[in-house]
């Protein structure tokens, strides 16, 4: 199950692409609900969904999070150049450090 709003469509495309490569054709349902309601639906046994690692830190009744090791989803962000914010600078710095560490790990594993 995915939400109709971001990142639902991206998650849908990711699931369909990766499972179709394995010869599977998943039935991924769109729901016009927010993340909280979607997680409540999962907790009620209505299906499964994918979430980011940050969202997995929240507890929902009846929901168990299972990590998918080695999987990374692409993302993007938009920020106004005129909006100089210390939080943004720290985020970009952390993202650059993480990207460099991932590139080094990818090279070492090939």
Buried (B, 14 or more C-beta within 10 A) or exposed (E): BBBEEEBBEBBBEBBBEEEEEEEEEEEBEEBEBEBEEBBBBBEEEEBEBBBEEEEEEEEBEEBEEEEEEEEEEEEEEEEEEEEEEEEEEEEEEEEEEEEEEEEEEEEEEE
